[in-house]
Amino acid sequence: MGNLKYKRVMLKLSGEALAGEKGYGLDFDVAKSIAIEIKELTSMGISVGVVVGGGNIWRGRSGEGMDRTTADYMGMLATCINALALQDSLENLGVNTRVQTAIEMREVAEPFIRRRAMRHLEKNRVVIFAAGTGNPYFSTDTTAALRAAEIEADVILLAKKVDGVYDKDPHKYKDAQKFDKLTYIQVLDKGLQVMDSTATSLCMDNDIPILVFGLDNPENIKKIVLGEKIGTLVCKE
Ligand code: UDP
C-alpha cells in the first residue's frame, strides 16, 4: 500500500485499555477488538510492535509501605500477564506473534533480543514487549519510547481513554481544549499528562513522534496509519 503514513508503529496499550469498562483485570472482548485492528495493520503491511502496561493488575506505586523495587517487579510481572492475553487474542485471529520479555522467563516467552525482534517484525510478526524495561522506577511509557527507538518505529501510537491531549481534564471541565499538535517541550513545560517526563524526554532526544488517541473506537488505529488527523501529535516542532 503506497499511501501509508507509517510503516512501522509502536502501539502502547495501557493496562487500563485492556480492562475495558471494568477498570481492572482483563476484558477479553476489548482485547479481541484491539487484536482485530492490529491484524488489519499487519495485513496492510505495517510492522507492529506493542508495549503493554500493567496498571489493570498492579502498579508499583500501589504498594504502599512496600519496598518500591519489589512493588515495581510485581508491576513488570503484571505486564507479562497482559502480554500473554493479547498474544492469545491475536493468535486466535491467526496473527503470528512473539512475546519478548525484559526479564527472562524462557518457559513463557522469548527474552528481549533486539536483533531477533527486528527479524520478527520483518517477517510480519507482531512483537509484544513485556516486563517493561526490566528495571524498577521506570514505566511502560518509557518502555514504549525505548523499544520504539530500538526497533526504529516511525511513531508511538499512545492509546488513551480520552481522544487526545487537553489543557485540563475533559471529564471534569466542559471547556477543556484539545490540542491538535504539541512540541515535546510544551508537554514538559505545561506538565501535560501525556507520558511521564522520562518517556517524553526519551522521545524528544530521539525524535520519535507520539500520537495520542482514543481507543474508544479501535478503528482509529487504522485511520491514523492512513493519515487521517486524529488525536494529538507530539513532535519536535
Ligand atoms: N514497571 C517498572 N519498570 C518498567 C515498566 C513498568 O517498574 O520498566 C512497573 C511499575 O511498577 C509500573 C507497573 O510496572 O507501575 C505497570 O506499568 P505501568 O504503570 O506503566 O502500566 P500502565 O499504566 O501503562 O497500565
Boltz pocket constraint, residues with backbone or C-beta under 6 A from the ligand:
constraints:
  - pocket:
      binder: B
      contacts: [[A, 13], [A, 14], [A, 15], [A, 16], [A, 52], [A, 53], [A, 54], [A, 55], [A, 56], [A, 58], [A, 59], [A, 60], [A, 61], [A, 71], [A, 72], [A, 73], [A, 74], [A, 75], [A, 76], [A, 78], [A, 79], [A, 131], [A, 132], [A, 133], [A, 134], [A, 135], [A, 136], [A, 137], [A, 138], [A, 139], [A, 140], [A, 141], [A, 143]]
      max_distance: 6.0
